[in-house]
Amino acid sequence: MKKIVRFSRLLKLSIVVAIFIALGVPALHLVATAVHDQNSITAVATEHVDDASRLSSARVQEVWQIPAAPQAAEQQLIELLARAQREKLSVSIAGARHSMGGHTIAADGIVIDMLPFKAMKLSADGRVLTVQAGALWDEVIPFLNEHGRSVAIMQSDSSFSVGGSLSANVHGWQAKRAPIASSVKSLRLLIADGRILHCSREENPELFSLALGGYGLFGIILEAQLWTVANQWYQVERYSIPAAHLAKVMHKVVDGDASVEMAYGRLRVAEQSFLEDAILTVYRNADGITQPLPTLEPVSLDPLKRTVFRSSVGSDYGKRLRWNLESAFGEKIGASIVSRNQLLNSPVALYSNRQDEQTDILHEYFVPADQLAEFLKQMGQIIPQHGLDLLNVTLRDVRKDSDTFLRYADQNMIAVVMLFSQARTEAAEESMQQMTAELIDASLKAGGRYYLPYRPHASVEQFLQAYPQAAEFAALKLTYDPNELFSNQFYLRYLRPLQAPSQ
Ligand SMILES: Cc1cc2nc3c(=O)[nH]c(=O)nc-3n(C[C@H](O)[C@H](O)[C@H](O)COP(=O)(O)OP(=O)(O)OC[C@H]3O[C@@H](n4cnc5c(N)ncnc54)[C@H](O)[C@@H]3O)c2cc1C
């Protein structure tokens, strides 16, 4: 009898311990993360500007806010450029400043803050959006949603400006699509000599291809005409697969099905099975759903999703927890259908760092699909050697870009996007530089490219190898902007050295 009582006590205790391990440990981990997750980021020093890296700070003469009214803005901008030419000041252009290598900063120059310039209108048939370059996708999406339309190509988050997105030639989860330049009908561009030019594939086509993906070096994009697509219901489906099979499965599932509109892969980043497991999430056009599209929910910060993500910083337990939760439930628990606009309407604040001593740094590499497995293998060997904290890896389908001059997708590519947490110290910066150089070499060996809006850790030689058209791009810069009025840290680091010494 005693034995039975003891056994039943033991059983109860085991159940309590099991429940505590199953629910209490993760709950405690998440509560500790939430308590620690307070904003401690200090302001940029007076007369300085920085970007999303919080590692690019430089002193500038002036930050000039563009007026919202188009006539006033254009006239004053022309006068500003004339003054800068006279006073030999460099001009840089800033959108939401989510680039990470001083692309929006010309030291001791003038920074133009484009964000107030954000009017937009839609053509009568809804197919073409005319939008000023300072508008954020956060503002464009609700406007298009009112008209049953959606952005054709953009990043996986919505906190970016139209001008900054065009100037980096961004891409996102839109499957079977080339980068954003392919969705641009035309631009209005203010160039260094003060003229405003209409640029399209027919009119000023060279400037069109240089300004798209041109990092603000050929002029100020004032306004763009973008083709839109319909807002629709999407059916969500997830596949758990070995990472080594991802390219094959993506090809079969994405290419082989005309209803697939968006897709991305995510890799496991916990120590065990590091980069070996993948989840492919696919969004299929759900034409059969007859219920009306939902009202666009205001951008919310979903505290649980944020906490689960931030709990993975510096914690292998947190990385496993996040992977297990997302494998079991997906990123949005319970959501099997979603509207395209709701999916696109997602701010970076949902997961971005709030600690002063750390920063989140992105990397991105583009490799041909048949090289993906080998590139992932190389990543698996390179990353652990440098002691940096890899938080996230997503993979996207990016098709050949036939529109921009300085293009990264010169053939169909799989994009590998990585997010690291980095200490803001010289030692961490040095490790990041070494690791980036090795990852770039691995991507080049795979016949791939690296993405330009992030930290300036590539050597000039690596830049030239990845972008063989760069010397011609630099020469054309001087044709359109002989005094190098438009400048930034990216230009000075990678393109200025390519100019002839007499310049
Ligand atoms: C958290 C995060 C997630 C990201 N996700 C993605 C992604 O999914 N896909 C992707 O492709 N990229 C992604 N990026 C990179 C991002 O899309 C680019 O850095 C983009 O340029 C950011 O837009 P922005 O408005 O912040 O541009 P900014 O950083 O303000 O500017 C970028 C460049 O554009 C130039 N520029 C800005 N406005 C104009 C204008 N009106 N005329 C001419 N030049 C201008 C600037 O001078 C600068 O060279 C991500 C970045 C971060 C930080």
The ligand as an SDF file (V2000), in Angstrom:
LIG
                    3D

 53 58  0  0  0  0  0  0  0  0999 V2000
   15.6910   45.4810  -40.6270 C   0  0  0  0  0  0  0  0  0  0  0  0
   15.9660   45.6130  -42.1020 C   0  0  0  0  0  0  0  0  0  0  0  0
   15.3290   44.7600  -42.9840 C   0  0  0  0  0  0  0  0  0  0  0  0
   15.6000   44.8510  -44.3680 C   0  0  0  0  0  0  0  0  0  0  0  0
   14.9740   44.0120  -45.2190 N   0  0  0  0  0  0  0  0  0  0  0  0
   15.2240   44.0760  -46.5360 C   0  0  0  0  0  0  0  0  0  0  0  0
   14.5660   43.2300  -47.4690 C   0  0  0  0  0  0  0  0  0  0  0  0
   13.7210   42.4170  -47.1020 O   0  0  0  0  0  0  0  0  0  0  0  0
   14.8810   43.3350  -48.7850 N   0  0  0  0  0  0  0  0  0  0  0  0
   15.7980   44.2490  -49.2280 C   0  0  0  0  0  0  0  0  0  0  0  0
   16.0420   44.3030  -50.4310 O   0  0  0  0  0  0  0  0  0  0  0  0
   16.4110   45.0850  -48.3700 N   0  0  0  0  0  0  0  0  0  0  0  0
   16.1460   45.0180  -47.0470 C   0  0  0  0  0  0  0  0  0  0  0  0
   16.7740   45.8710  -46.1920 N   0  0  0  0  0  0  0  0  0  0  0  0
   17.6590   46.9080  -46.7500 C   0  0  0  0  0  0  0  0  0  0  0  0
   16.8060   48.1450  -47.0600 C   0  0  0  0  0  0  0  0  0  0  0  0
   15.7790   47.8020  -47.9560 O   0  0  0  0  0  0  0  0  0  0  0  0
   17.6440   49.2430  -47.7270 C   0  0  0  0  0  0  0  0  0  0  0  0
   18.6380   49.6540  -46.8550 O   0  0  0  0  0  0  0  0  0  0  0  0
   16.7850   50.4360  -48.1430 C   0  0  0  0  0  0  0  0  0  0  0  0
   17.6000   51.3370  -48.8180 O   0  0  0  0  0  0  0  0  0  0  0  0
   16.1830   51.0830  -46.9440 C   0  0  0  0  0  0  0  0  0  0  0  0
   15.2830   52.1190  -47.2990 O   0  0  0  0  0  0  0  0  0  0  0  0
   15.4310   53.5060  -46.5420 P   0  0  0  0  0  0  0  0  0  0  0  0
   14.2480   54.3350  -46.8320 O   0  0  0  0  0  0  0  0  0  0  0  0
   15.7700   53.2730  -45.1180 O   0  0  0  0  0  0  0  0  0  0  0  0
   16.6870   54.0770  -47.3330 O   0  0  0  0  0  0  0  0  0  0  0  0
   17.8960   54.9460  -46.7710 P   0  0  0  0  0  0  0  0  0  0  0  0
   18.7590   54.0970  -45.9140 O   0  0  0  0  0  0  0  0  0  0  0  0
   17.3950   56.1950  -46.1900 O   0  0  0  0  0  0  0  0  0  0  0  0
   18.6700   55.2300  -48.1400 O   0  0  0  0  0  0  0  0  0  0  0  0
   19.2570   54.1790  -48.8650 C   0  0  0  0  0  0  0  0  0  0  0  0
   19.9480   54.7570  -50.0940 C   0  0  0  0  0  0  0  0  0  0  0  0
   18.9760   55.3730  -50.9270 O   0  0  0  0  0  0  0  0  0  0  0  0
   19.3110   56.7250  -51.1830 C   0  0  0  0  0  0  0  0  0  0  0  0
   18.0590   57.4820  -51.2620 N   0  0  0  0  0  0  0  0  0  0  0  0
   17.0790   57.5650  -50.3270 C   0  0  0  0  0  0  0  0  0  0  0  0
   16.0610   58.3200  -50.7920 N   0  0  0  0  0  0  0  0  0  0  0  0
   16.4150   58.7340  -52.0370 C   0  0  0  0  0  0  0  0  0  0  0  0
   15.7960   59.5510  -53.0150 C   0  0  0  0  0  0  0  0  0  0  0  0
   14.5990   60.0960  -52.8200 N   0  0  0  0  0  0  0  0  0  0  0  0
   16.4560   59.7790  -54.1650 N   0  0  0  0  0  0  0  0  0  0  0  0
   17.6670   59.2270  -54.3940 C   0  0  0  0  0  0  0  0  0  0  0  0
   18.3060   58.4600  -53.4930 N   0  0  0  0  0  0  0  0  0  0  0  0
   17.6840   58.2040  -52.3230 C   0  0  0  0  0  0  0  0  0  0  0  0
   20.1980   57.1410  -50.0450 C   0  0  0  0  0  0  0  0  0  0  0  0
   21.0450   58.2010  -50.3860 O   0  0  0  0  0  0  0  0  0  0  0  0
   20.9520   55.8590  -49.7650 C   0  0  0  0  0  0  0  0  0  0  0  0
   22.0550   55.7560  -50.6080 O   0  0  0  0  0  0  0  0  0  0  0  0
   16.5220   45.8220  -44.8320 C   0  0  0  0  0  0  0  0  0  0  0  0
   17.1630   46.6710  -43.9210 C   0  0  0  0  0  0  0  0  0  0  0  0
   16.8920   46.5690  -42.5730 C   0  0  0  0  0  0  0  0  0  0  0  0
   17.6030   47.4840  -41.6200 C   0  0  0  0  0  0  0  0  0  0  0  0
  1  2  1  0
  2  3  1  0
  2 52  2  0
  3  4  2  0
  4  5  1  0
  4 50  1  0
  5  6  2  0
  6  7  1  0
  6 13  1  0
  7  8  2  0
  7  9  1  0
  9 10  1  0
 10 11  2  0
 10 12  1  0
 12 13  2  0
 13 14  1  0
 14 15  1  0
 14 50  1  0
 15 16  1  0
 16 17  1  0
 16 18  1  0
 18 19  1  0
 18 20  1  0
 20 21  1  0
 20 22  1  0
 22 23  1  0
 23 24  1  0
 24 25  2  0
 24 26  1  0
 24 27  1  0
 27 28  1  0
 28 29  2  0
 28 30  1  0
 28 31  1  0
 31 32  1  0
 32 33  1  0
 33 34  1  0
 33 48  1  0
 34 35  1  0
 35 36  1  0
 35 46  1  0
 36 37  1  0
 36 45  1  0
 37 38  2  0
 38 39  1  0
 39 40  1  0
 39 45  2  0
 40 41  1  0
 40 42  2  0
 42 43  1  0
 43 44  2  0
 44 45  1  0
 46 47  1  0
 46 48  1  0
 48 49  1  0
 50 51  2  0
 51 52  1  0
 52 53  1  0
M  END
$$$$
